[in-house]
Amino acid sequence: MSIYANVQKGPAIEVFALTQAFKDDTHPNKVNLSVGAYRTDAGEPWVLPVVRRTEISIASDEKGNHEYLPVTGLDTFTNAATQLVLGSDSPAIKANRAFGVQTISGTGALRIAADFLHTQLNRNVVYYSNPTWENHHKIFADSGFTSLHSYRYWDQSNRQLDFKNMVADLEQAPPGAVIILHACAHNPTGSDPTHEQWKELAELFERKKLFPLFDSAYQGFASGDPDNDAWAVRYFVQKGFELFVCQSFAKNFGLYCERAGNLTVVQADASTKAAVHSQLTLLIRGQYSNPPAYGARIVSKVLNTPELRKEWMDSIQTMSSRIRQMRAALREKLVALGTPGTWDHIVGQIGMFSYTGLNESQVKVLINDYHIYLLKTGRINMCGLNTGNIDYVAKAIHAAVTGTASASNCQCKNNL
């Protein structure tokens, strides 16, 4: 008998299973609203022009090589990433109280952060929003955290942030608990606290002695303004918090497969930097030894070259603007159709995702009858909508909500 005979098959990862089902689907009007990746109005992946030119420049440099990077990555990348999220005039950077280490995208940053918090600071309690990105629980559980909790975040009835109950749940967290916060464009709801609500949370964190861990996957991509999207992080730093920021450059640079990430560490005093950096180095060494160079080199060159950085800013404006246009168009069409319920939350949300409020049975109708693929929670990727499919999607949502049609008699099909 094989030594693997008793290994049980694990559950499918929903978003990847949906993507495969979409690829296998031969229906002419199929739509993929599941995977978190930007698409153009033609429904195609987009390589940012500035990224393409930078790739060519890097590949053409005869002085380039494929030697190992240091364990904690490319310094010009980590410095630029840390400045991007904290601001070049950050008091923490000026006082040498902040630094970054390169990671395997935002997921890798979260894992290194979780391992450090558990092994070096003896943290065992973590809170994440309900709902949240499904990988948050697994990452911290796999890192050894045994006290994992969620705090209420989404008000399904009113389709908005449930701030009152969020605060009530965080009031119950014990001192030292790690609290995962989405820096901007909350995944999956797209609903963020206001500046005043962030200030109230900072007061609560200070009073309760909670540890803020920001997951920053959409800086710049969310609003088109990196400074605006980093407001919450910078406010907490300004208030004197020690914290972690887990950064991804998948969305805002379109470098999904290059896995360029950064873990920014903010400390109260520069004297702890050497010890903290050394322990992060050992964690990375034991997991994957050192990070890949390609994506980090692209990000580094763009952020550190003024004319390239300006082009990048133009690109994130293009992406965020198209998403806002699709939000407005979907809401307008649902309202025009008289679809029951309120749809104002679609335009009130920000970033790549919208928590539509659709229930699981309605989602099944969309997938089975209309070949529109989305998560069972009703979360959709707004980038999957375009001028060629939005009428079809809106009419399908209307049919799913009202129970009035099936794919066989729907007259709203377009050639995508």
LOVEXDO-531084 format. One record per residue: x, y, z of N, C-alpha, C in turn; residue in three letters. Coordinates in steps of 0.05 Angstrom, whole numbers, padded with zeros to 5 digits, always signed. Layout:
% LOVEXDO-531084
XYZXYZXYZAla...
% end
This chain:
% LOVEXDO-531084
+00017-00024+00000+00000+00000+00000+00018+00025+00000Met+00010+00045-00015+00025+00070-00016+00024+00084+00010Ser+00046+00098+00017+00047+00113+00041+00027+00137+00040Ile+00018+00144+00016+00000+00166+00012-00030+00157+00012Tyr-00034+00131+00017-00061+00120+00013-00082+00133+00031Ala-00074+00143+00054-00094+00154+00073-00096+00184+00072Asn-00082+00196+00052-00084+00225+00049-00112+00232+00038Val-00126+00250+00051-00152+00257+00043-00151+00281+00023Gln-00169+00280+00003-00170+00302-00016-00181+00327-00002Lys-00166+00349-00005-00175+00374+00007-00197+00388-00010Gly-00211+00406+00003-00232+00421-00012-00220+00439-00033Pro-00235+00443-00055-00226+00461-00076-00225+00490-00066Ala-00206+00505-00076-00205+00534-00070-00224+00548-00089Ile-00245+00560-00078-00268+00569-00093-00260+00586-00117Glu-00244+00607-00113-00239+00626-00134-00225+00613-00158Val-00206+00594-00152-00192+00580-00173-00209+00560-00187Phe-00227+00547-00172-00246+00528-00184-00265+00542-00203Ala-00274+00566-00195-00292+00581-00212-00277+00590-00238Leu-00252+00598-00235-00237+00606-00258-00234+00583-00278Thr-00229+00559-00267-00226+00536-00285-00253+00529-00298Gln-00275+00531-00282-00301+00526-00294-00307+00546-00316Ala-00299+00571-00312-00303+00591-00333-00287+00584-00358Phe-00263+00575-00355-00246+00568-00378-00258+00545-00393Lys-00270+00526-00378-00281+00502-00391-00308+00507-00404Asp-00321+00529-00396-00348+00535-00406-00346+00545-00435Asp-00363+00534-00452-00363+00541-00480-00385+00561-00487Thr-00400+00570-00467-00423+00588-00473-00412+00614-00484His-00424+00625-00505-00413+00650-00517-00416+00674-00500Pro-00434+00674-00480-00438+00698-00464-00427+00695-00436Asn-00409+00676-00432-00398+00672-00405-00383+00697-00395Lys-00384+00701-00368-00372+00724-00356-00358+00715-00330Val-00333+00723-00326-00319+00716-00302-00317+00741-00284Asn-00332+00740-00262-00331+00762-00242-00318+00752-00216Leu-00303+00731-00217-00293+00719-00192-00264+00727-00186Ser-00246+00721-00205-00217+00724-00198-00210+00754-00195Val-00192+00760-00176-00185+00787-00170-00162+00797-00188Gly-00168+00802-00213-00148+00813-00231-00162+00834-00249Ala-00146+00855-00256-00157+00876-00273-00161+00866-00302Tyr-00182+00875-00314-00188+00870-00342-00195+00896-00356Arg-00187+00898-00382-00193+00922-00397-00223+00921-00406Thr-00232+00942-00419-00260+00942-00429-00264+00921-00450Asp-00243+00911-00461-00245+00888-00480-00245+00861-00466Ala-00243+00862-00439-00243+00837-00424-00216+00823-00424Gly-00194+00837-00430-00168+00825-00432-00150+00834-00409Glu-00130+00818-00401-00110+00826-00381-00095+00850-00393Pro-00085+00868-00375-00071+00892-00384-00044+00893-00371Trp-00023+00893-00388+00004+00898-00379+00007+00928-00380Val+00012+00941-00357+00015+00970-00357+00037+00978-00376Leu+00033+00998-00393+00053+01006-00413+00080+01012-00400Pro+00080+01025-00377+00105+01032-00363+00119+01007-00353Val+00103+00987-00345+00115+00961-00337+00127+00947-00360Val+00114+00947-00383+00124+00934-00407+00151+00946-00415Arg+00152+00973-00416+00177+00986-00424+00199+00981-00404Arg+00192+00980-00379+00212+00975-00358+00223+00946-00360Thr+00205+00928-00366+00214+00900-00370+00235+00898-00392Glu+00229+00912-00414+00247+00911-00437+00274+00924-00430Ile+00272+00946-00415+00297+00960-00407+00314+00942-00389Ser+00301+00928-00370+00316+00910-00352+00328+00887-00367Ile+00312+00875-00385+00322+00852-00400+00345+00860-00419Ala+00345+00885-00428+00365+00895-00447+00391+00904-00434Ser+00391+00906-00408+00414+00915-00393+00435+00893-00392Asp+00457+00897-00406+00478+00876-00407+00492+00873-00380Glu+00489+00892-00363+00502+00890-00336+00485+00874-00317Lys+00460+00868-00325+00443+00852-00308+00451+00824-00305Gly+00444+00811-00283+00450+00782-00280+00429+00769-00263Asn+00432+00744-00258+00413+00728-00244+00424+00717-00217His+00441+00733-00205+00452+00726-00179+00430+00728-00158Glu+00434+00714-00135+00415+00714-00113+00413+00743-00103Tyr+00388+00750-00095+00384+00774-00079+00391+00768-00050Leu+00396+00789-00034+00399+00785-00005+00373+00771+00006Pro+00375+00759+00028+00353+00744+00040+00328+00762+00043Val+00332+00787+00051+00310+00806+00055+00304+00823+00030Thr+00316+00816+00008+00308+00828-00017+00325+00851-00028Gly+00314+00864-00048+00326+00886-00062+00322+00912-00046Leu+00343+00924-00037+00341+00947-00020+00326+00970-00033Asp+00332+00975-00059+00319+00997-00073+00289+00992-00075Thr+00281+00967-00076+00252+00961-00076+00240+00964-00048Phe+00252+00953-00028+00240+00954-00001+00239+00983+00009Thr+00259+00998+00003+00259+01027+00011+00236+01042-00003Asn+00233+01037-00029+00213+01051-00044+00185+01042-00035Ala+00181+01016-00030+00156+01006-00021+00148+01017+00006Ala+00168+01019+00024+00163+01030+00051+00155+01059+00049Thr+00169+01074+00032+00163+01102+00028+00135+01106+00015Gln+00128+01088-00003+00102+01090-00016+00079+01088+00004Leu+00081+01070+00023+00059+01066+00042+00060+01086+00065Val+00084+01093+00074+00086+01111+00097+00089+01140+00090Leu+00097+01145+00065+00102+01172+00056+00131+01179+00059Gly+00142+01193+00039+00171+01199+00039+00178+01218+00063Ser+00159+01232+00073+00164+01250+00096+00155+01238+00123Asp+00152+01212+00123+00143+01198+00147+00162+01202+00170Ser+00152+01210+00194+00170+01213+00217+00184+01186+00225Pro+00170+01164+00220+00182+01138+00226+00206+01132+00208Ala+00204+01140+00183+00227+01135+00165+00250+01154+00172Ile+00243+01179+00177+00264+01199+00184+00279+01191+00210Lys+00265+01178+00228+00277+01170+00254+00289+01142+00252Ala+00290+01130+00229+00301+01103+00225+00286+01082+00241Asn+00260+01087+00245+00243+01069+00260+00226+01050+00242Arg+00230+01053+00216+00214+01037+00197+00233+01025+00175Ala+00227+01001+00168+00242+00988+00146+00224+00967+00133Phe+00233+00957+00110+00218+00937+00096+00235+00913+00089Gly+00222+00890+00087+00235+00866+00077+00218+00855+00054Val+00231+00847+00033+00217+00836+00009+00205+00809+00015Gln+00181+00805+00005+00167+00780+00010+00154+00769-00016Thr+00143+00745-00014+00129+00733-00037+00101+00745-00038Ile+00099+00768-00049+00075+00784-00051+00062+00789-00023Ser+00037+00798-00023+00024+00805+00002+00019+00780+00019Gly+00014+00757+00006+00010+00732+00021+00034+00725+00037Thr+00058+00727+00024+00083+00721+00037+00088+00740+00060Gly+00081+00766+00056+00085+00786+00077+00068+00778+00102Ala+00043+00770+00097+00026+00761+00119+00037+00737+00133Leu+00048+00718+00118+00058+00694+00131+00083+00700+00148Arg+00101+00716+00137+00125+00724+00152+00117+00740+00177Ile+00098+00758+00174+00089+00773+00196+00077+00755+00218Ala+00060+00737+00209+00047+00719+00229+00068+00702+00243Ala+00087+00691+00228+00108+00675+00241+00124+00691+00261Asp+00131+00715+00254+00147+00732+00272+00131+00738+00297Phe+00106+00746+00294+00089+00753+00317+00085+00730+00336Leu+00083+00706+00324+00078+00682+00341+00104+00672+00354His+00126+00671+00339+00150+00660+00350+00167+00679+00366Thr+00166+00705+00359+00183+00724+00372+00169+00741+00393Gln+00143+00746+00389+00128+00763+00408+00107+00747+00423Leu+00107+00720+00418+00088+00702+00433+00059+00710+00430Asn+00052+00721+00407+00024+00728+00402+00009+00703+00392Arg-00015+00700+00402-00030+00676+00395-00059+00682+00388Asn-00067+00708+00391-00094+00716+00386-00095+00734+00362Val-00112+00728+00343-00115+00745+00319-00145+00749+00314Val-00151+00773+00305-00178+00779+00296-00177+00789+00267Tyr-00197+00780+00251-00200+00789+00224-00229+00795+00219Tyr-00235+00811+00199-00262+00820+00194-00279+00797+00184Ser-00305+00799+00189-00325+00780+00178-00344+00796+00160Asn-00341+00793+00134-00323+00775+00119-00295+00787+00115Pro-00277+00770+00106-00250+00779+00098-00240+00761+00076Thr-00216+00768+00066-00202+00750+00047-00198+00723+00060Trp-00207+00702+00047-00209+00676+00061-00182+00665+00070Glu-00160+00675+00058-00133+00665+00065-00123+00675+00092Asn-00135+00696+00103-00126+00707+00128-00127+00686+00150His-00149+00672+00152-00151+00651+00173-00130+00629+00169His-00127+00619+00145-00109+00597+00140-00080+00605+00146Lys-00072+00629+00138-00045+00637+00142-00038+00638+00172Ile-00056+00650+00188-00050+00652+00216-00053+00625+00231Phe-00072+00609+00222-00074+00582+00234-00049+00566+00228Ala-00040+00567+00203-00016+00551+00196+00009+00562+00209Asp+00009+00587+00218+00032+00598+00232+00032+00591+00262Ser+00011+00578+00271+00010+00569+00299-00009+00584+00317Gly-00022+00605+00307-00043+00619+00323-00066+00599+00329Phe-00074+00597+00353-00095+00579+00361-00120+00593+00370Thr-00119+00619+00374-00142+00635+00383-00149+00654+00360Ser-00165+00645+00342-00172+00660+00318-00201+00669+00320Leu-00206+00695+00316-00233+00706+00319-00239+00724+00295His-00265+00729+00291-00273+00749+00272-00288+00771+00286Ser-00287+00795+00274-00303+00817+00284-00323+00825+00262Tyr-00347+00832+00271-00368+00838+00252-00360+00863+00235Arg-00365+00862+00210-00357+00883+00192-00379+00892+00172Tyr-00395+00873+00163-00414+00879+00142-00443+00877+00151Trp-00458+00897+00146-00486+00898+00152-00501+00890+00127Asp-00510+00864+00126-00522+00854+00102-00549+00867+00096Gln-00564+00874+00117-00590+00886+00113-00588+00913+00100Ser-00569+00929+00109-00566+00956+00098-00544+00958+00078Asn-00529+00936+00074-00508+00935+00054-00488+00957+00058Arg-00476+00957+00082-00456+00978+00089-00439+00968+00112Gln-00418+00983+00118-00401+00976+00141-00417+00976+00167Leu-00413+00955+00182-00426+00952+00208-00407+00962+00230Asp-00402+00988+00230-00381+00999+00247-00387+00995+00277Phe-00412+00999+00284-00420+00996+00313-00412+00969+00323Lys-00419+00948+00309-00413+00921+00318-00384+00914+00315Asn-00371+00926+00295-00342+00923+00292-00328+00932+00318Met-00335+00956+00327-00323+00967+00351-00330+00950+00375Val-00355+00941+00377-00364+00924+00399-00347+00899+00401Ala-00342+00886+00379-00326+00862+00379-00297+00867+00386Asp-00286+00888+00375-00258+00894+00381-00254+00903+00410Leu-00275+00913+00423-00274+00919+00451-00269+00894+00468Glu-00276+00871+00457-00274+00846+00472-00246+00833+00468Gln-00230+00844+00449-00204+00832+00444-00185+00837+00468Ala-00169+00817+00475-00151+00821+00497-00127+00838+00490Pro-00114+00850+00509-00089+00866+00503-00069+00849+00488Pro-00056+00861+00468-00036+00846+00452-00047+00831+00429Gly-00073+00830+00426-00085+00815+00403-00077+00828+00377Ala-00072+00812+00357-00065+00822+00330-00091+00826+00315Val-00095+00850+00305-00120+00857+00291-00113+00862+00262Ile-00123+00846+00243-00119+00850+00215-00138+00871+00205Ile-00127+00892+00193-00143+00914+00181-00136+00916+00152Leu-00156+00922+00135-00152+00926+00107-00146+00956+00103His-00122+00962+00093-00114+00990+00091-00133+01007+00074Ala-00143+00995+00053-00162+01008+00035-00176+00987+00018Cys-00199+00994+00006-00213+00976-00012-00217+00949+00000Ala-00231+00948+00023-00235+00923+00038-00244+00900+00019His-00230+00878+00022-00237+00853+00007-00251+00834+00026Asn-00276+00828+00021-00290+00830-00004-00311+00852-00007Pro-00316+00869+00013-00339+00886+00013-00335+00912-00003Thr-00310+00921-00005-00306+00947-00018-00314+00970-00001Gly-00321+00965+00025-00330+00986+00043-00309+00992+00064Ser-00300+01016+00065-00279+01024+00084-00290+01043+00106Asp-00277+01043+00129-00284+01064+00149-00278+01092+00138Pro-00293+01111+00149-00287+01139+00143-00263+01147+00159Thr-00252+01171+00153-00230+01181+00168-00237+01184+00198His-00260+01193+00203-00269+01195+00231-00271+01168+00245Glu-00280+01148+00230-00282+01121+00242-00254+01109+00246Gln-00235+01115+00228-00208+01106+00232-00196+01118+00257Trp-00202+01144+00262-00192+01157+00286-00204+01144+00311Lys-00229+01137+00310-00242+01123+00332-00229+01096+00337Glu-00223+01082+00315-00209+01056+00318-00182+01059+00330Leu-00167+01080+00322-00140+01084+00333-00142+01089+00363Ala-00162+01104+00372-00165+01108+00401-00171+01082+00415Glu-00187+01065+00403-00194+01039+00415-00169+01022+00417Leu-00153+01021+00395-00129+01005+00394-00109+01014+00415Phe-00107+01040+00419-00088+01051+00439-00097+01044+00467Glu-00123+01047+00472-00134+01041+00499-00132+01012+00505Arg-00138+00995+00485-00138+00966+00490-00111+00953+00486Lys-00091+00968+00476-00064+00958+00470-00065+00935+00450Lys-00079+00940+00428-00081+00921+00406-00060+00926+00385Leu-00052+00905+00371-00030+00908+00351-00042+00910+00323Phe-00039+00932+00309-00050+00935+00282-00032+00921+00261Pro-00045+00905+00245-00031+00893+00222-00048+00900+00197Leu-00037+00918+00181-00051+00927+00157-00044+00910+00133Phe-00065+00901+00119-00062+00886+00094-00068+00907+00072Asp-00047+00914+00057-00049+00935+00037-00044+00923+00009Ser-00066+00914-00003-00064+00901-00029-00071+00919-00052Ala-00082+00943-00046-00094+00959-00068-00085+00988-00067Tyr-00062+00994-00056-00055+01022-00054-00051+01035-00082Gln-00065+01056-00086-00065+01069-00112-00086+01058-00131Gly-00089+01032-00131-00108+01019-00148-00137+01026-00140Phe-00141+01030-00114-00168+01035-00103-00179+01061-00113Ala-00166+01083-00106-00177+01110-00112-00162+01123-00135Ser-00139+01112-00143-00123+01126-00163-00102+01144-00150Gly-00103+01146-00123-00085+01164-00108-00071+01148-00086Asp-00046+01141-00089-00032+01125-00068-00032+01138-00041Pro-00030+01164-00040-00030+01178-00014-00057+01175+00000Asp-00078+01179-00015-00105+01176-00004-00110+01148+00006Asn-00101+01128-00009-00105+01100-00001-00089+01092+00023Asp-00068+01107+00030-00051+01100+00053-00058+01117+00077Ala-00080+01131+00076-00087+01150+00098-00088+01136+00125Trp-00102+01114+00127-00106+01100+00152-00079+01091+00164Ala-00062+01079+00147-00036+01070+00157-00020+01094+00168Val-00019+01115+00153-00003+01138+00161-00014+01151+00187Arg-00041+01150+00189-00052+01162+00214-00044+01145+00238Tyr-00044+01119+00236-00036+01102+00259-00006+01106+00265Phe+00010+01110+00244+00039+01115+00249+00042+01142+00263Val+00027+01162+00253+00028+01188+00265+00020+01188+00295Gln+00002+01169+00302-00007+01167+00330+00013+01151+00347Lys+00034+01141+00335+00055+01129+00351+00053+01098+00353Gly+00037+01085+00337+00034+01056+00339+00058+01042+00327Phe+00066+01020+00340+00083+01000+00327+00064+00981+00311Glu+00072+00975+00286+00054+00960+00270+00068+00947+00246Leu+00053+00930+00233+00062+00917+00208+00044+00926+00185Phe+00056+00929+00161+00040+00933+00137+00049+00912+00116Val+00030+00896+00107+00035+00876+00087+00027+00886+00059Cys+00046+00891+00042+00041+00903+00016+00043+00884-00007Gln+00025+00887-00026+00026+00872-00051+00028+00891-00074Ser+00042+00883-00095+00044+00899-00120+00032+00884-00143Phe+00014+00865-00136+00000+00850-00157-00020+00867-00172Ala-00037+00881-00157-00059+00896-00169-00049+00923-00180Lys-00035+00938-00164-00028+00965-00172-00006+00967-00194Asn+00008+00945-00198+00028+00944-00220+00020+00923-00240Phe-00001+00908-00235-00009+00886-00254+00011+00863-00254Gly+00027+00860-00232+00048+00840-00231+00038+00815-00216Leu+00015+00805-00224+00002+00783-00209+00020+00759-00205Tyr+00033+00750-00226+00049+00725-00224+00078+00730-00215Cys+00086+00755-00211+00114+00760-00204+00118+00759-00174Glu+00096+00761-00158+00097+00758-00129+00115+00778-00116Arg+00113+00803-00123+00129+00824-00110+00114+00836-00086Ala+00125+00832-00063+00112+00841-00038+00132+00853-00019Gly+00122+00867+00001+00139+00879+00021+00125+00879+00048Asn+00140+00872+00069+00131+00875+00096+00144+00899+00109Leu+00128+00920+00114+00138+00944+00127+00135+00941+00157Thr+00156+00946+00172+00156+00944+00201+00160+00972+00212Val+00142+00981+00230+00144+01006+00243+00149+01001+00273Val+00170+01013+00284+00177+01009+00312+00176+01035+00327Gln+00176+01033+00354+00176+01057+00370+00203+01070+00372Ala+00224+01053+00368+00251+01063+00372+00270+01049+00352Asp+00289+01063+00341+00308+01052+00322+00326+01030+00334Ala+00328+01030+00360+00347+01011+00373+00339+00982+00369Ser+00313+00977+00363+00304+00949+00360+00307+00939+00331Thr+00315+00957+00313+00314+00950+00285+00333+00926+00278Lys+00357+00926+00288+00376+00905+00281+00366+00877+00289Ala+00355+00876+00314+00346+00850+00324+00321+00840+00308Ala+00302+00859+00304+00278+00851+00289+00285+00842+00261Val+00302+00858+00247+00311+00851+00220+00324+00824+00219His+00341+00818+00239+00355+00792+00239+00336+00769+00241Ser+00316+00772+00258+00297+00750+00262+00279+00746+00237Gln+00272+00768+00224+00257+00765+00199+00274+00752+00177Leu+00300+00758+00178+00319+00746+00159+00320+00716+00163Thr+00321+00707+00188+00321+00678+00194+00295+00664+00186Leu+00273+00677+00190+00247+00666+00182+00246+00662+00151Leu+00254+00682+00137+00254+00680+00107+00274+00658+00098Ile+00297+00658+00111+00318+00638+00103+00307+00609+00106Arg+00291+00605+00128+00280+00578+00132+00257+00571+00115Gly+00244+00591+00102+00221+00585+00086+00227+00583+00056Gln+00240+00604+00046+00246+00604+00017+00273+00616+00010Tyr+00289+00621+00030+00317+00629+00028+00320+00658+00019Ser+00310+00665-00004+00310+00693-00013+00290+00696-00035Asn+00281+00721-00040+00259+00726-00058+00267+00728-00088Pro+00248+00726-00106+00253+00730-00134+00258+00759-00141Pro+00274+00764-00161+00284+00791-00167+00267+00807-00187Ala+00255+00793-00206+00244+00806-00230+00223+00827-00224Tyr+00202+00819-00209+00181+00838-00203+00191+00861-00186Gly+00208+00855-00167+00219+00876-00149+00235+00896-00165Ala+00250+00886-00185+00266+00905-00202+00248+00923-00218Arg+00226+00913-00227+00207+00930-00243+00196+00952-00225Ile+00185+00944-00202+00173+00963-00183+00194+00983-00174Val+00218+00974-00168+00239+00992-00159+00246+01013-00180Ser+00249+01005-00204+00257+01023-00225+00235+01044-00230Lys+00210+01035-00230+00187+01053-00235+00185+01073-00213Val+00185+01064-00188+00181+01082-00165+00204+01101-00161Leu+00228+01093-00169+00252+01109-00164+00260+01127-00188Asn+00244+01126-00210+00250+01142-00233+00226+01161-00237Thr+00229+01187-00233+00207+01206-00233+00188+01204-00257Pro+00200+01203-00282+00183+01202-00305+00167+01176-00307Glu+00179+01153-00299+00166+01128-00299+00144+01127-00277Leu+00150+01138-00255+00130+01139-00233+00106+01155-00241Arg+00110+01177-00256+00087+01192-00266+00070+01176-00285Lys+00083+01160-00303+00068+01143-00321+00052+01122-00305Glu+00064+01111-00284+00050+01092-00268+00026+01104-00255Trp+00029+01129-00245+00006+01143-00233-00016+01146-00253Met-00009+01152-00278-00030+01154-00299-00044+01127-00304Asp-00029+01105-00302-00041+01079-00306-00060+01071-00284Ser-00053+01077-00259-00071+01070-00237-00096+01088-00238Ile-00093+01112-00248-00117+01129-00252-00135+01116-00273Gln-00123+01106-00295-00139+01092-00315-00154+01069-00304Thr-00141+01052-00288-00154+01029-00277-00176+01036-00258Met-00170+01054-00239-00190+01061-00219-00213+01075-00231Ser-00208+01091-00252-00230+01106-00265-00249+01087-00279Ser-00238+01067-00293-00255+01048-00307-00272+01032-00288Arg-00261+01025-00264-00277+01011-00244-00300+01028-00234Ile-00294+01054-00229-00316+01071-00220-00338+01074-00241Arg-00330+01075-00267-00349+01077-00288-00367+01052-00289Gln-00356+01029-00284-00371+01004-00284-00390+01003-00260Met-00381+01013-00238-00398+01014-00214-00423+01031-00220Arg-00418+01055-00231-00440+01073-00237-00459+01060-00258Ala-00448+01047-00278-00464+01036-00299-00481+01013-00289Ala-00470+00995-00272-00485+00973-00262-00508+00982-00244Leu-00502+01001-00226-00523+01012-00210-00545+01024-00227Arg-00538+01040-00247-00557+01054-00264-00575+01033-00278Glu-00564+01012-00288-00579+00992-00303-00598+00976-00284Lys-00589+00970-00260-00606+00955-00241-00629+00972-00232Leu-00624+00998-00228-00645+01016-00220-00665+01019-00243Val-00655+01022-00268-00672+01025-00291-00690+01000-00295Ala-00679+00977-00289-00695+00952-00292-00715+00949-00269Leu-00713+00965-00248-00731+00963-00225-00724+00939-00208Gly-00699+00931-00208-00690+00908-00192-00695+00913-00162Thr-00710+00896-00149-00716+00901-00120-00692+00905-00103Pro-00695+00922-00083-00673+00928-00065-00659+00954-00072Gly-00640+00961-00055-00624+00985-00060-00597+00976-00072Thr-00587+00992-00091-00562+00986-00104-00542+01009-00101Trp-00548+01028-00084-00530+01050-00080-00503+01042-00069Asp-00503+01019-00054-00478+01010-00043-00456+01004-00064His-00465+00998-00088-00446+00991-00109-00428+01015-00115Ile-00440+01039-00116-00423+01062-00121-00411+01074-00096Val-00421+01066-00073-00409+01075-00048-00384+01060-00041Gly-00381+01036-00052-00358+01019-00046-00334+01029-00063Gln-00311+01018-00058-00287+01027-00072-00269+01003-00078Ile-00254+01005-00099-00234+00985-00106-00245+00964-00125Gly-00231+00942-00126-00237+00921-00145-00263+00906-00140Met-00271+00902-00115-00293+00884-00109-00318+00899-00100Phe-00340+00886-00105-00366+00896-00094-00380+00872-00080Ser-00389+00877-00056-00405+00858-00042-00434+00864-00050Tyr-00445+00850-00069-00470+00858-00082-00494+00855-00064Thr-00493+00837-00044-00517+00831-00028-00532+00807-00040Gly-00524+00796-00062-00537+00773-00073-00532+00749-00055Leu-00553+00732-00051-00550+00709-00034-00541+00685-00050Asn-00536+00663-00036-00523+00640-00049-00541+00627-00071Glu-00567+00627-00066-00585+00615-00086-00586+00633-00111Ser-00585+00659-00108-00584+00677-00131-00558+00674-00146Gln-00536+00670-00131-00510+00665-00144-00511+00640-00161Val-00524+00619-00151-00526+00594-00166-00541+00598-00192Lys-00562+00614-00191-00577+00620-00216-00559+00634-00236Val-00543+00653-00227-00525+00667-00245-00505+00648-00258Leu-00494+00630-00242-00474+00611-00252-00487+00590-00270Ile-00508+00578-00261-00519+00555-00275-00536+00563-00300Asn-00551+00585-00297-00569+00593-00319-00557+00613-00338Asp-00539+00630-00327-00528+00652-00343-00499+00651-00348Tyr-00485+00631-00337-00456+00628-00342-00440+00652-00332His-00450+00665-00311-00436+00687-00298-00424+00677-00272Ile-00397+00677-00271-00383+00664-00249-00375+00684-00228Tyr-00384+00679-00203-00378+00696-00180-00378+00679-00155Leu-00366+00690-00133-00364+00675-00108-00392+00672-00096Leu-00396+00651-00080-00422+00645-00069-00431+00667-00049Lys-00412+00683-00039-00419+00705-00021-00432+00728-00036Thr-00431+00728-00063-00442+00750-00078-00421+00771-00085Gly-00396+00766-00078-00375+00784-00085-00369+00783-00114Arg-00367+00806-00127-00359+00807-00156-00335+00824-00160Ile-00319+00817-00179-00297+00834-00188-00307+00854-00209Asn-00308+00879-00202-00319+00900-00219-00303+00901-00246Met-00278+00893-00246-00262+00894-00270-00272+00874-00291Cys-00287+00854-00282-00298+00835-00301-00321+00846-00318Gly-00332+00869-00309-00353+00882-00325-00341+00900-00346Leu-00355+00902-00368-00346+00920-00390-00370+00929-00406Asn-00366+00947-00425-00389+00957-00440-00401+00935-00458Thr-00387+00914-00462-00398+00892-00479-00415+00872-00464Gly-00412+00871-00437-00427+00851-00422-00445+00862-00400Asn-00444+00888-00395-00457+00898-00371-00488+00896-00373Ile-00499+00899-00397-00528+00896-00401-00536+00868-00394Asp-00521+00849-00404-00527+00820-00399-00525+00814-00370Tyr-00504+00824-00356-00501+00818-00328-00523+00831-00311Val-00530+00856-00318-00551+00870-00302-00578+00856-00305Ala-00584+00848-00329-00610+00834-00334-00610+00806-00321Lys-00586+00793-00320-00585+00768-00307-00588+00771-00277Ala-00575+00791-00265-00579+00797-00236-00608+00802-00231Ile-00621+00818-00247-00649+00824-00244-00666+00799-00244His-00660+00781-00263-00675+00756-00265-00670+00738-00241Ala-00645+00738-00231-00638+00721-00208-00652+00732-00183Ala-00654+00758-00180-00666+00770-00156-00697+00766-00157Val-00708+00770-00181-00738+00768-00183-00748+00741-00190Thr-00730+00723-00198-00739+00696-00206-00756+00696-00231Gly-00751+00714-00249-00769+00718-00272-00760+00706-00298Thr-00735+00696-00300-00726+00687-00326-00705+00666-00322Ala-00699+00652-00344-00677+00633-00345-00661+00639-00370Ser-00638+00627-00371-00620+00633-00394-00633+00625-00421Ala-00651+00606-00420-00662+00596-00445-00682+00616-00458Ser-00695+00633-00440-00714+00652-00452-00705+00681-00448Asn-00680+00686-00438-00671+00713-00435-00665+00725-00462Cys-00675+00749-00466-00671+00763-00492-00649+00784-00490Gln-00632+00782-00469-00613+00804-00465-00585+00796-00473Cys-00581+00774-00487-00554+00764-00492-00540+00783-00512Lys-00514+00786-00508-00497+00801-00526-00474+00782-00535Asn-00462+00788-00557-00437+00774-00564-00414+00788-00550Asn-00401+00773-00532-00380+00785-00516-00354+00785-00531Leu
% end
